[in-house]
Amino acid sequence: ERVDIRPFISNLPFGKTTDDFSTPDASGSTSQAANIIEGLEVGAKVLLVDEDTAATNFMVRDERMIKLVAADKEPIVPFIHKV
């Protein structure tokens, strides 16, 4: 609860902030970002990501999405760009 997900998500719909993020109904991307940040905060040395349940748009931006959504309009920094 109350997690700073700005390293992965810069803004949310309806003006919700990402520096003190908490919600009972997070999207797949925001939920995954919060879980990773929480894991890092407690000192996790390894993160396991289940490919079948991972939020694809959080994990990577494919060529089609890069063409459809300009980088300056995309609020999500893909996980693959951080590791």
Sequence and secondary structure as in RCSB ss.txt:
>XXXX:A:sequence
ERVDIRPFISNLPFGKTTDDFSTPDASGSTSQAANIIEGLEVGAKVLLVDEDTAATNFMVRDERMIKLVAADKEP
IVPFIHKV
>XXXX:A:secstr
  B  TTTB   GGG  STTB  SS  HHHHHHHHHHHHHHTT S     TTTS HHHH   HHHHHHS GGG  
B  GGGT 
